[in-house]
Amino acid sequence: MQTAAHALVALVALIHVYFLVLEMFLWDTPRGRKAFGTTEEFSAQSATLAANQGLYNGFMAAGLIWGLIAGDPVGYQAQIFFLSCLVVAGVYGAATVSRRILYAQAAPAALALALVLAAG
């Protein structure tokens, strides 16, 4: 169970590294616009906001990675904290921006959180 929990936490961290790259570096490119369904004009106007969002995703990934490499109880607590933050942010994003966020962010984080808690 512990191995599955760690693998899923690592996967969630990788997802958020990918979000970081999309939002900080690819936002105003055809790939970034396609991923987020934005126009060229909107992506140009919102690039700074997207970079800020990407930085947040990088911090979330860093926190999850820290949780994986830190010894217990700190590692366990960090995983619970950062996964909980991602679930809350994902639910809020799904309610206010797009239902896709529920599946891309909240659901993987919730599943990882459930496994971490079950393995703990």
All heavy atoms as an XYZ file, in Angstrom:
888
protein
N       0.832     -1.196      0.000
C       0.000      0.000      0.000
C       0.875      1.257      0.000
O       0.566      2.219     -0.688
C      -0.932     -0.044      1.216
C      -1.830      1.161      1.334
S      -3.241      1.230      0.213
C      -4.303      0.014      0.922
N       1.941      1.223      0.794
C       2.845      2.373      0.881
C       3.475      2.674     -0.476
O       3.583      3.840     -0.878
C       3.944      2.087      1.920
C       4.906      3.222      2.145
C       4.393      4.203      3.169
O       3.478      3.905      3.918
N       4.965      5.376      3.203
N       3.871      1.638     -1.207
C       4.485      1.825     -2.523
C       3.492      2.444     -3.496
O       3.841      3.363     -4.248
C       5.006      0.483     -3.073
O       5.941     -0.055     -2.130
C       5.675      0.645     -4.413
N       2.266      1.977     -3.478
C       1.232      2.537     -4.357
C       0.959      3.995     -3.999
O       0.815      4.844     -4.893
C      -0.047      1.713     -4.262
N       0.920      4.298     -2.710
C       0.685      5.678     -2.274
C       1.817      6.579     -2.755
O       1.577      7.660     -3.300
C       0.555      5.738     -0.747
N       3.054      6.136     -2.557
C       4.203      6.946     -2.995
C       4.212      7.119     -4.508
O       4.538      8.204     -5.008
C       5.502      6.323     -2.516
C       5.760      6.557     -1.070
N       6.825      5.999     -0.408
C       5.099      7.280     -0.134
C       6.815      6.372      0.860
N       5.764      7.143      1.045
N       3.861      6.073     -5.236
C       3.833      6.169     -6.699
C       2.786      7.183     -7.153
O       3.036      7.987     -8.066
C       3.548      4.797     -7.313
N       1.638      7.182     -6.518
C       0.586      8.117     -6.912
C       0.939      9.546     -6.510
O       0.670     10.485     -7.260
C      -0.758      7.696     -6.324
C      -1.983      8.315     -6.972
C      -1.962      8.198     -8.492
C      -3.241      7.678     -6.438
N       1.565      9.726     -5.346
C       2.023     11.060     -4.949
C       3.048     11.565     -5.967
O       2.997     12.731     -6.385
C       2.611     11.052     -3.520
C       3.303     12.372     -3.203
C       1.513     10.768     -2.494
N       3.960     10.697     -6.387
C       4.956     11.091     -7.393
C       4.288     11.457     -8.712
O       4.674     12.429     -9.376
C       5.967      9.962     -7.603
N       3.265     10.718     -9.107
C       2.528     11.024    -10.333
C       1.843     12.383    -10.233
O       1.891     13.179    -11.168
C       1.505      9.936    -10.640
C       0.628     10.177    -11.871
C       1.474     10.229    -13.139
C      -0.440      9.101    -11.973
N       1.230     12.668     -9.094
C       0.577     13.976     -8.901
C       1.628     15.081     -8.969
O       1.398     16.130     -9.583
C      -0.215     14.013     -7.579
C      -0.710     15.410     -7.275
C      -1.391     13.033     -7.639
N       2.788     14.862     -8.373
C       3.871     15.857     -8.448
C       4.279     16.088     -9.902
O       4.451     17.241    -10.329
C       5.068     15.406     -7.618
N       4.410     15.024    -10.677
C       4.776     15.160    -12.095
C       3.702     15.901    -12.888
O       4.019     16.698    -13.772
C       5.044     13.788    -12.715
C       6.337     13.114    -12.289
C       6.414     11.693    -12.853
C       7.538     13.935    -12.724
N       2.447     15.640    -12.585
C       1.357     16.365    -13.244
C       1.513     17.862    -13.002
O       1.364     18.680    -13.912
C      -0.020     15.867    -12.742
C      -0.306     14.457    -13.261
C      -1.141     16.827    -13.151
C      -1.516     13.777    -12.610
N       1.874     18.224    -11.783
C       1.992     19.646    -11.455
C       3.268     20.269    -12.011
O       3.276     21.465    -12.323
C       1.789     19.865     -9.960
C       0.341     19.727     -9.617
N      -0.538     20.772     -9.722
C      -0.396     18.646     -9.280
C      -1.756     20.332     -9.440
N      -1.692     19.054     -9.175
N       4.304     19.481    -12.212
C       5.472     19.980    -12.942
C       5.070     20.262    -14.385
O       5.461     21.281    -14.970
C       6.649     18.984    -12.868
C       7.755     19.350    -13.855
C       7.204     18.917    -11.446
N       4.255     19.381    -14.962
C       3.757     19.592    -16.324
C       2.906     20.864    -16.400
O       3.047     21.660    -17.337
C       2.953     18.372    -16.776
C       2.343     18.510    -18.148
C       3.146     18.595    -19.289
C       0.966     18.550    -18.307
C       2.584     18.724    -20.550
C       0.395     18.674    -19.565
C       1.212     18.761    -20.676
O       0.644     18.888    -21.924
N       2.038     21.080    -15.398
C       1.253     22.315    -15.367
C       2.166     23.535    -15.282
O       1.910     24.554    -15.922
C       0.281     22.323    -14.184
C      -0.840     21.316    -14.262
C      -1.495     20.930    -13.107
C      -1.245     20.755    -15.455
C      -2.532     20.014    -13.147
C      -2.273     19.841    -15.516
C      -2.925     19.461    -14.357
N       3.228     23.440    -14.485
C       4.197     24.530    -14.381
C       4.752     24.871    -15.756
O       4.785     26.038    -16.153
C       5.332     24.151    -13.430
C       6.498     25.124    -13.327
C       7.082     25.129    -11.934
C       7.593     24.810    -14.324
N       5.181     23.857    -16.482
C       5.763     24.081    -17.820
C       4.723     24.700    -18.751
O       5.015     25.675    -19.463
C       6.329     22.765    -18.396
C       6.731     22.922    -19.856
C       7.521     22.292    -17.563
N       3.514     24.161    -18.753
C       2.460     24.711    -19.616
C       2.165     26.170    -19.291
O       2.053     27.001    -20.193
C       1.174     23.902    -19.462
C       1.019     22.642    -20.287
C      -0.267     21.923    -19.898
C       1.028     22.929    -21.763
N       2.048     26.479    -18.022
C       1.615     27.817    -17.630
C       2.743     28.845    -17.650
O       2.506     30.009    -17.970
C       0.965     27.760    -16.245
C      -0.339     26.990    -16.278
C      -0.895     26.634    -14.916
O      -0.169     26.728    -13.910
O      -2.079     26.256    -14.858
N       3.959     28.425    -17.325
C       5.058     29.399    -17.266
C       5.774     29.571    -18.600
O       6.253     30.659    -18.901
C       6.072     28.996    -16.193
C       5.528     29.124    -14.782
S       6.787     28.913    -13.528
C       7.485     30.571    -13.525
N       5.872     28.501    -19.377
C       6.708     28.542    -20.570
C       5.959     28.330    -21.888
O       6.440     28.750    -22.935
C       7.842     27.512    -20.446
C       8.642     27.685    -19.192
C       8.576     26.759    -18.166
C       9.450     28.804    -19.011
C       9.302     26.920    -16.992
C      10.184     28.980    -17.849
C      10.108     28.033    -16.832
N       4.814     27.668    -21.843
C       4.098     27.353    -23.084
C       2.752     28.052    -23.199
O       2.021     27.820    -24.156
C       3.895     25.836    -23.201
C       5.168     24.992    -23.209
C       4.832     23.509    -23.237
C       6.061     25.369    -24.372
N       2.425     28.884    -22.236
C       1.108     29.530    -22.199
C       0.767     30.234    -23.498
O      -0.321     30.074    -24.043
C       1.053     30.511    -21.028
C      -0.263     31.189    -20.872
C      -0.592     32.443    -21.293
C      -1.438     30.665    -20.255
N      -1.892     32.734    -20.979
C      -2.434     31.649    -20.331
C      -1.744     29.448    -19.642
C      -3.717     31.462    -19.820
C      -3.018     29.269    -19.141
C      -3.984     30.267    -19.232
N       1.691     31.027    -23.997
C       1.434     31.858    -25.176
C       1.952     31.196    -26.455
O       2.440     31.857    -27.356
C       2.063     33.248    -24.985
C       1.444     34.294    -25.905
O       0.334     34.070    -26.402
O       2.104     35.324    -26.137
N       1.831     29.872    -26.510
C       2.215     29.113    -27.697
C       0.984     28.339    -28.177
O       0.012     28.185    -27.424
C       3.341     28.101    -27.389
O       2.820     27.083    -26.511
C       4.553     28.784    -26.754
N       1.009     27.837    -29.399
C      -0.138     27.041    -29.866
C      -0.466     25.868    -28.929
O      -1.641     25.589    -28.673
C       0.311     26.556    -31.246
C       1.255     27.627    -31.720
C       1.990     28.073    -30.475
N       0.555     25.205    -28.411
C       0.312     24.068    -27.506
C      -0.378     24.531    -26.225
O      -1.307     23.890    -25.742
C       1.622     23.357    -27.193
C       1.432     22.168    -26.296
C       2.701     21.394    -26.128
N       2.473     20.295    -25.219
C       3.316     19.344    -24.996
N       4.474     19.344    -25.629
N       3.051     18.381    -24.157
N       0.107     25.615    -25.639
C      -0.502     26.146    -24.424
C      -1.932     26.609    -24.656
O      -2.827     26.351    -23.845
N      -2.145     27.294    -25.774
C      -3.504     27.774    -26.080
C      -4.457     26.604    -26.295
O      -5.611     26.633    -25.863
C      -3.490     28.705    -27.292
C      -2.876     30.070    -26.973
C      -3.076     31.070    -28.082
N      -2.342     30.753    -29.303
C      -1.065     31.104    -29.514
N      -0.388     31.768    -28.603
N      -0.478     30.786    -30.646
N      -3.971     25.549    -26.923
C      -4.809     24.373    -27.145
C      -5.135     23.686    -25.811
O      -6.283     23.287    -25.582
C      -4.114     23.388    -28.084
C      -4.951     22.164    -28.383
C      -4.259     21.226    -29.341
C      -5.130     20.000    -29.570
N      -4.446     18.977    -30.339
N      -4.144     23.570    -24.946
C      -4.350     22.895    -23.659
C      -5.390     23.609    -22.803
O      -6.172     22.962    -22.097
C      -3.027     22.791    -22.903
N      -5.396     24.937    -22.861
C      -6.295     25.709    -22.010
C      -7.464     26.325    -22.763
O      -8.304     27.003    -22.167
C      -5.506     26.791    -21.267
C      -4.538     26.204    -20.280
C      -3.203     26.081    -20.590
C      -4.981     25.753    -19.044
C      -2.306     25.522    -19.682
C      -4.091     25.196    -18.134
C      -2.754     25.079    -18.461
N      -7.534     26.100    -24.065
C      -8.660     26.599    -24.851
C      -8.724     28.114    -24.893
O      -9.806     28.690    -24.818
N      -7.569     28.761    -25.015
C      -7.529     30.220    -25.042
C      -7.214     30.728    -26.444
O      -6.699     29.997    -27.285
C      -6.469     30.762    -24.062
O      -5.184     30.262    -24.440
C      -6.775     30.348    -22.636
N      -7.514     31.980    -26.652
C      -7.185     32.627    -27.922
C      -5.786     33.228    -27.825
O      -5.234     33.402    -26.737
C      -8.183     33.756    -28.233
O      -8.043     34.779    -27.236
C      -9.611     33.235    -28.278
N      -5.250     33.581    -28.968
C      -3.936     34.219    -29.013
C      -3.945     35.534    -28.228
O      -3.017     35.829    -27.472
C      -3.533     34.452    -30.470
C      -2.069     34.713    -30.657
C      -1.679     34.662    -32.127
O      -2.289     33.916    -32.913
O      -0.743     35.401    -32.478
N      -5.017     36.305    -28.401
C      -5.118     37.587    -27.702
C      -5.185     37.386    -26.190
O      -4.487     38.057    -25.424
C      -6.351     38.352    -28.187
C      -6.529     39.695    -27.520
C      -7.791     40.410    -27.989
O      -8.643     39.786    -28.658
O      -7.907     41.603    -27.675
N      -6.030     36.455    -25.737
C      -6.161     36.220    -24.301
C      -4.870     35.693    -23.702
O      -4.459     36.120    -22.622
C      -7.308     35.247    -24.005
C      -7.461     34.955    -22.538
C      -8.139     35.844    -21.715
C      -6.915     33.811    -21.975
C      -8.264     35.596    -20.357
C      -7.034     33.559    -20.616
C      -7.710     34.447    -19.801
N      -4.220     34.764    -24.378
C      -2.990     34.204    -23.823
C      -1.898     35.264    -23.715
O      -1.139     35.275    -22.754
C      -2.503     32.990    -24.622
O      -2.073     33.355    -25.908
N      -1.838     36.171    -24.663
C      -0.854     37.252    -24.587
C      -1.156     38.178    -23.414
O      -0.246     38.601    -22.689
C      -0.826     38.041    -25.893
N      -2.426     38.486    -23.211
C      -2.822     39.394    -22.134
C      -2.689     38.771    -20.746
O      -2.491     39.486    -19.763
C      -4.262     39.859    -22.333
C      -4.449     40.756    -23.526
C      -5.926     41.078    -23.765
O      -6.812     40.435    -23.225
N      -6.164     42.077    -24.595
N      -2.802     37.462    -20.661
C      -2.827     36.802    -19.350
C      -1.561     36.012    -19.038
O      -1.531     35.260    -18.063
C      -4.037     35.868    -19.275
O      -3.964     34.882    -20.287
N      -0.511     36.197    -19.823
C       0.715     35.404    -19.641
C       1.316     35.574    -18.252
O       1.788     34.596    -17.647
C       1.728     35.747    -20.723
N       1.311     36.775    -17.713
C       1.879     37.003    -16.384
C       1.063     36.287    -15.316
O       1.627     35.681    -14.396
C       1.954     38.511    -16.077
O       2.737     39.132    -17.096
C       2.598     38.772    -14.740
N      -0.254     36.336    -15.441
C      -1.109     35.627    -14.486
C      -0.895     34.118    -14.578
O      -0.845     33.423    -13.560
C      -2.580     35.955    -14.744
C      -3.002     37.393    -14.471
C      -4.421     37.628    -14.962
C      -2.877     37.713    -13.004
N      -0.756     33.615    -15.782
C      -0.534     32.184    -15.968
C       0.811     31.769    -15.383
O       0.920     30.691    -14.783
C      -0.596     31.827    -17.457
N       1.830     32.600    -15.543
C       3.142     32.286    -14.976
C       3.056     32.207    -13.453
O       3.672     31.338    -12.829
C       4.168     33.321    -15.414
N       2.283     33.095    -12.847
C       2.081     33.055    -11.400
C       1.413     31.741    -11.010
O       1.796     31.096    -10.035
C       1.228     34.256    -10.975
C       1.064     34.353     -9.489
O       0.775     33.384     -8.812
N       1.223     35.553     -8.973
N       0.428     31.343    -11.761
C      -0.258     30.079    -11.522
C       0.697     28.904    -11.683
O       0.653     27.933    -10.920
C      -1.412     29.959    -12.527
C      -2.626     29.266    -12.029
C      -3.772     29.474    -13.006
O      -4.471     30.473    -12.925
N      -3.953     28.557    -13.922
N       1.553     28.982    -12.690
C       2.539     27.930    -12.906
C       3.504     27.820    -11.739
O       3.885     26.714    -11.335
N       3.893     28.956    -11.194
C       4.783     28.957    -10.039
C       4.118     28.257     -8.857
O       4.743     27.451     -8.160
C       5.172     30.390     -9.684
C       6.235     30.561     -8.620
C       7.547     29.907     -9.040
C       6.455     32.043     -8.347
N       2.850     28.537     -8.640
C       2.083     27.845     -7.586
C       2.132     26.339     -7.808
O       2.362     25.558     -6.876
C       0.641     28.364     -7.580
C      -0.396     27.334     -7.208
C      -0.652     27.009     -5.879
C      -1.113     26.660     -8.197
C      -1.595     26.053     -5.550
C      -2.055     25.705     -7.874
C      -2.291     25.402     -6.545
O      -3.219     24.450     -6.224
N       1.921     25.899     -9.035
C       1.960     24.469     -9.319
C       3.335     23.885     -9.056
O       3.457     22.746     -8.583
C       1.510     24.195    -10.760
C       0.003     24.205    -10.872
O      -0.668     23.406    -10.238
N      -0.528     25.126    -11.653
N       4.379     24.663     -9.332
C       5.734     24.212     -9.025
C       5.947     24.043     -7.527
O       6.584     23.082     -7.083
N       5.415     24.977     -6.740
C       5.524     24.853     -5.284
C       4.756     23.633     -4.775
O       5.204     22.948     -3.843
C       5.025     26.117     -4.584
C       5.964     27.279     -4.708
C       5.479     28.533     -5.028
C       7.322     27.135     -4.506
C       6.332     29.624     -5.134
C       8.194     28.212     -4.612
C       7.696     29.456     -4.923
N       3.614     23.348     -5.369
C       2.855     22.165     -4.972
C       3.651     20.897     -5.285
O       3.741     19.985     -4.459
C       1.494     22.117     -5.681
C       0.532     23.204     -5.266
S      -0.011     23.081     -3.543
C       0.938     24.412     -2.821
N       4.254     20.857     -6.460
C       5.083     19.699     -6.825
C       6.269     19.571     -5.879
O       6.595     18.467     -5.425
C       5.558     19.825     -8.271
N       6.924     20.689     -5.576
C       8.078     20.663     -4.669
C       7.665     20.155     -3.288
O       8.393     19.364     -2.665
C       8.697     22.054     -4.567
N       6.503     20.572     -2.815
C       6.025     20.102     -1.520
C       5.758     18.608     -1.510
O       6.073     17.915     -0.534
N       5.194     18.100     -2.589
C       4.944     16.656     -2.672
C       6.245     15.871     -2.749
O       6.388     14.818     -2.114
C       4.052     16.342     -3.877
C       2.616     16.843     -3.776
C       1.880     16.601     -5.083
C       1.890     16.185     -2.609
N       7.200     16.384     -3.503
C       8.503     15.715     -3.596
C       9.193     15.738     -2.232
O       9.766     14.736     -1.795
C       9.365     16.359     -4.702
C       8.727     16.073     -6.061
C      10.807     15.851     -4.640
C       9.268     16.918     -7.200
N       9.127     16.873     -1.546
C       9.666     16.957     -0.190
C       9.002     15.904      0.694
O       9.670     15.206      1.468
C       9.452     18.363      0.359
C       9.781     18.552      1.807
C      10.907     18.123      2.468
C       8.975     19.203      2.783
N      10.854     18.486      3.781
C       9.676     19.161      4.009
C       7.748     19.838      2.739
C       9.176     19.706      5.180
C       7.256     20.400      3.911
C       7.963     20.327      5.102
N       7.683     15.781      0.581
C       6.972     14.784      1.363
C       7.425     13.364      1.077
O       7.419     12.506      1.963
N       7.833     13.104     -0.146
C       8.304     11.763     -0.506
C       9.701     11.475      0.019
O      10.030     10.332      0.330
C       8.280     11.580     -2.031
C       6.899     11.456     -2.662
C       7.002     11.504     -4.178
C       6.199     10.184     -2.191
N      10.542     12.501      0.103
C      11.942     12.244      0.499
C      12.221     12.529      1.969
O      13.214     12.041      2.503
C      12.940     13.014     -0.396
C      12.763     14.516     -0.261
C      12.818     12.567     -1.839
C      13.785     15.338     -1.031
N      11.358     13.287      2.627
C      11.547     13.570      4.053
C      11.169     12.348      4.871
O      10.296     11.568      4.499
C      10.692     14.765      4.469
N      11.827     12.185      5.972
C      11.483     11.087      6.865
C      10.174     11.351      7.576
O       9.704     12.486      7.665
N       9.585     10.284      8.075
C       8.339     10.432      8.828
C       8.651     10.935     10.228
O       9.720     10.651     10.747
C       7.603      9.092      8.879
C       6.945      8.757      7.549
O       6.595      9.693      6.817
O       6.794      7.565      7.249
N       7.800     11.700     10.836
C       6.426     12.005     10.451
C       6.307     13.190      9.485
O       5.232     13.423      8.946
C       5.742     12.331     11.779
C       6.806     12.964     12.590
C       8.082     12.234     12.185
N       7.395     13.940      9.269
C       7.308     15.147      8.442
C       6.883     14.821      7.013
O       6.041     15.503      6.435
C       8.642     15.924      8.462
C       8.623     17.072      7.471
C       8.933     16.422      9.865
N       7.456     13.793      6.411
C       7.114     13.435      5.036
C       5.639     13.090      4.891
O       4.973     13.547      3.960
N       5.147     12.308      5.815
C       3.730     11.928      5.813
C       2.846     13.168      5.954
O       1.880     13.352      5.209
C       3.492     10.935      6.955
C       2.059     10.511      7.151
C       1.454      9.613      6.285
C       1.326     10.982      8.243
C       0.142      9.205      6.476
C       0.019     10.580      8.448
C      -0.570      9.692      7.564
O      -1.868      9.291      7.760
N       3.185     14.034      6.888
C       2.404     15.246      7.120
C       2.453     16.185      5.918
O       1.437     16.788      5.556
C       2.914     15.963      8.377
C       2.660     15.170      9.632
C       3.442     15.683     10.830
O       4.387     16.452     10.696
N       3.054     15.236     12.012
N       3.611     16.304      5.283
C       3.738     17.166      4.103
C       2.880     16.641      2.956
O       2.211     17.417      2.263
C       5.200     17.265      3.670
N       2.873     15.328      2.774
C       2.042     14.756      1.714
C       0.568     15.053      1.964
O      -0.150     15.461      1.051
C       2.264     13.243      1.627
C       3.618     12.864      1.078
C       3.833     11.376      1.118
O       3.037     10.626      0.571
N       4.914     10.942      1.754
N       0.125     14.874      3.194
C      -1.274     15.143      3.523
C      -1.594     16.622      3.291
O      -2.620     16.960      2.687
C      -1.591     14.726      4.971
C      -1.541     13.203      5.083
C      -2.956     15.263      5.418
C      -1.618     12.672      6.497
N      -0.724     17.507      3.758
C      -0.969     18.933      3.612
C      -1.054     19.343      2.142
O      -2.028     19.976      1.712
C       0.115     19.754      4.319
C      -0.007     21.221      4.069
C      -0.973     21.967      4.733
C       0.809     21.861      3.158
C      -1.112     23.330      4.489
C       0.683     23.222      2.909
C      -0.281     23.958      3.575
N      -0.032     18.994      1.343
C      -0.010     19.445     -0.047
C      -1.095     18.783     -0.890
O      -1.697     19.430     -1.742
C       1.387     19.265     -0.660
C       2.361     20.284     -0.169
C       3.230     20.011      0.869
C       2.385     21.562     -0.719
C       4.116     20.966      1.345
C       3.263     22.531     -0.261
C       4.128     22.236      0.781
N      -1.383     17.515     -0.651
C      -2.472     16.870     -1.380
C      -3.814     17.497     -1.013
O      -4.663     17.707     -1.880
C      -2.488     15.359     -1.108
C      -1.339     14.574     -1.736
C      -1.283     13.162     -1.153
C      -1.441     14.533     -3.255
N      -4.006     17.825      0.254
C      -5.243     18.485      0.680
C      -5.399     19.848      0.005
O      -6.494     20.210     -0.451
C      -5.269     18.653      2.201
O      -5.280     17.399      2.829
N      -4.297     20.597     -0.076
C      -4.329     21.893     -0.769
C      -4.749     21.712     -2.220
O      -5.558     22.487     -2.752
C      -2.959     22.568     -0.718
S      -2.511     23.201      0.910
N      -4.217     20.684     -2.870
C      -4.546     20.450     -4.277
C      -6.004     20.039     -4.455
O      -6.646     20.443     -5.433
C      -3.609     19.401     -4.874
C      -2.176     19.863     -5.067
C      -1.280     18.699     -5.481
C      -2.097     20.992     -6.076
N      -6.530     19.251     -3.536
C      -7.940     18.863     -3.619
C      -8.824     20.100     -3.480
O      -9.741     20.316     -4.293
C      -8.296     17.803     -2.551
C      -9.807     17.586     -2.484
C      -7.578     16.492     -2.831
N      -8.552     20.922     -2.473
C      -9.366     22.126     -2.259
C      -9.268     23.056     -3.467
O     -10.283     23.549     -3.971
C      -8.947     22.849     -0.955
C      -9.612     24.208     -0.842
C      -9.273     21.982      0.253
N      -8.044     23.303     -3.946
C      -7.868     24.185     -5.106
C      -8.539     23.600     -6.345
O      -9.130     24.337     -7.146
C      -6.382     24.421     -5.363
N      -8.478     22.293     -6.504
C      -9.110     21.649     -7.656
C     -10.618     21.732     -7.620
O     -11.265     21.977     -8.642
N     -11.201     21.546     -6.451
C     -12.655     21.663     -6.314
C     -13.088     23.112     -6.573
O     -14.063     23.363     -7.290
C     -13.124     21.168     -4.926
C     -14.576     21.534     -4.665
C     -12.907     19.670     -4.803
N     -12.347     24.060     -6.022
C     -12.665     25.468     -6.249
C     -12.531     25.819     -7.735
O     -13.397     26.487     -8.304
C     -11.755     26.360     -5.401
C     -12.052     27.825     -5.570
C     -13.129     28.401     -4.917
C     -11.272     28.626     -6.391
C     -13.420     29.750     -5.074
C     -11.556     29.973     -6.561
C     -12.631     30.529     -5.901
O     -12.916     31.860     -6.074
N     -11.463     25.365     -8.349
C     -11.260     25.625     -9.775
C     -12.351     25.005    -10.628
O     -12.812     25.604    -11.602
N     -12.781     23.811    -10.258
C     -13.855     23.152    -11.003
C     -15.165     23.923    -10.867
O     -15.937     24.017    -11.817
C     -14.028     21.719    -10.519
N     -15.393     24.488     -9.688
C     -16.633     25.233     -9.450
C     -16.622     26.606    -10.108
O     -17.676     27.115    -10.478
C     -16.868     25.387     -7.945
N     -15.440     27.190    -10.269
C     -15.379     28.578    -10.740
C     -14.818     28.752    -12.143
O     -15.071     29.782    -12.772
C     -14.532     29.440     -9.782
O     -13.203     28.903     -9.725
C     -15.143     29.484     -8.395
N     -14.065     27.777    -12.639
C     -13.410     27.946    -13.938
C     -13.838     26.876    -14.939
O     -14.395     27.186    -15.981
C     -11.867     27.936    -13.789
C     -11.189     28.073    -15.147
C     -11.407     29.044    -12.846
N     -13.549     25.616    -14.628
C     -13.845     24.541    -15.563
C     -13.939     23.211    -14.820
O     -13.095     22.903    -13.977
C     -12.737     24.445    -16.618
O     -12.862     23.270    -17.389
N     -14.938     22.425    -15.165
C     -15.110     21.105    -14.549
C     -13.894     20.199    -14.831
O     -13.607     19.289    -14.062
C     -16.386     20.451    -15.057
C     -16.677     19.141    -14.358
C     -18.007     18.554    -14.735
N     -19.158     19.307    -14.312
C     -19.693     19.255    -13.088
N     -19.149     18.511    -12.174
N     -20.766     19.950    -12.798
N     -13.167     20.474    -15.900
C     -11.970     19.675    -16.226
C     -10.952     19.675    -15.095
O     -10.221     18.707    -14.917
C     -11.297     20.209    -17.495
C     -12.023     19.884    -18.765
C     -11.346     20.427    -19.999
N      -9.907     20.615    -19.847
C      -9.109     21.108    -20.752
N      -9.607     21.494    -21.907
N      -7.824     21.238    -20.544
N     -10.909     20.758    -14.329
C      -9.951     20.862    -13.226
C     -10.238     19.806    -12.169
O      -9.324     19.293    -11.520
C      -9.955     22.294    -12.634
C      -9.489     23.285    -13.696
C      -9.075     22.384    -11.396
C      -9.657     24.750    -13.316
N     -11.492     19.445    -12.019
C     -11.858     18.401    -11.064
C     -11.158     17.091    -11.416
O     -10.655     16.389    -10.534
C     -13.375     18.220    -11.057
C     -13.948     17.305     -9.990
C     -13.719     17.887     -8.599
C     -15.429     17.103    -10.238
N     -11.101     16.792    -12.701
C     -10.515     15.525    -13.146
C      -8.995     15.599    -13.288
O      -8.307     14.615    -13.055
C     -11.160     15.098    -14.470
C     -12.658     15.036    -14.359
C     -13.466     15.956    -15.018
C     -13.281     14.086    -13.550
C     -14.841     15.919    -14.890
C     -14.665     14.052    -13.411
C     -15.434     14.965    -14.084
O     -16.795     14.943    -13.945
N      -8.482     16.748    -13.664
C      -7.041     16.892    -13.888
C      -6.270     17.130    -12.598
O      -5.110     16.745    -12.496
C      -6.776     18.040    -14.863
N      -6.909     17.780    -11.615
C      -6.187     18.143    -10.394
C      -6.789     17.506     -9.139
O      -6.082     16.845     -8.389
C      -6.166     19.661    -10.231
C      -5.450     20.112     -8.961
C      -5.320     21.613     -8.884
O      -5.098     22.267     -9.886
N      -5.449     22.149     -7.692
N      -8.067     17.737     -8.899
C      -8.652     17.301     -7.636
C      -8.738     15.781     -7.513
O      -8.399     15.222     -6.461
C     -10.035     17.921     -7.451
N      -9.183     15.103     -8.559
C      -9.363     13.649     -8.472
C      -8.046     12.902     -8.244
O      -7.972     12.058     -7.340
C     -10.080     13.127     -9.708
N      -6.984     13.180     -9.018
C      -5.718     12.477     -8.732
C      -5.189     12.775     -7.323
O      -4.698     11.879     -6.633
C      -4.757     12.996     -9.798
C      -5.616     13.527    -10.888
C      -6.871     14.007    -10.219
N      -5.312     14.028     -6.893
C      -4.843     14.390     -5.552
C      -5.678     13.699     -4.477
O      -5.137     13.225     -3.468
C      -4.873     15.904     -5.372
N      -6.987     13.626     -4.671
C      -7.864     12.959     -3.697
C      -7.557     11.468     -3.611
O      -7.521     10.893     -2.509
C      -9.330     13.188     -4.068
N      -7.323     10.842     -4.750
C      -6.974      9.420     -4.754
C      -5.631      9.193     -4.051
O      -5.495      8.277     -3.232
C      -6.932      8.886     -6.191
C      -6.640      7.404     -6.366
C      -7.651      6.550     -5.589
C      -6.672      7.037     -7.833
N      -4.661     10.048     -4.351
C      -3.362      9.932     -3.688
C      -3.504     10.160     -2.189
O      -2.904      9.432     -1.379
C      -2.355     10.931     -4.293
N      -4.298     11.154     -1.805
C      -4.516     11.427     -0.384
C      -5.153     10.228      0.310
O      -4.735      9.846      1.417
C      -5.403     12.670     -0.238
C      -5.765     13.084      1.191
C      -4.507     13.415      2.007
C      -6.694     14.304      1.158
N      -6.137      9.618     -0.325
C      -6.782      8.444      0.269
C      -5.770      7.307      0.454
O      -5.771      6.646      1.510
C      -7.942      7.979     -0.617
N      -4.904      7.093     -0.509
C      -3.889      6.029     -0.382
C      -2.864      6.363      0.694
O      -2.460      5.474      1.453
C      -3.193      5.802     -1.723
C      -3.963      4.986     -2.747
C      -3.163      4.850     -4.045
C      -4.296      3.605     -2.209
N      -2.439      7.636      0.756
C      -1.480      8.026      1.790
C      -2.091      7.797      3.176
O      -1.444      7.248      4.072
C      -1.038      9.499      1.607
C      -0.306     10.010      2.838
C      -0.164      9.637      0.374
N      -3.344      8.217      3.357
C      -4.004      8.026      4.645
C      -4.191      6.542      4.978
O      -3.995      6.128      6.123
C      -5.348      8.755      4.655
C      -5.255     10.292      4.662
C      -6.629     10.897      4.433
C      -4.636     10.791      5.955
N      -4.551      5.757      3.981
C      -4.741      4.313      4.198
C      -3.430      3.616      4.537
O      -3.397      2.703      5.368
C      -5.378      3.679      2.962
N      -2.350      4.072      3.907
C      -1.040      3.449      4.154
C      -0.419      3.926      5.463
O       0.467      3.258      5.996
C      -0.090      3.756      2.992
N      -0.861      5.102      5.942
C      -0.268      5.693      7.148
C      -0.670      4.984      8.382
O      -0.087      4.887      9.383
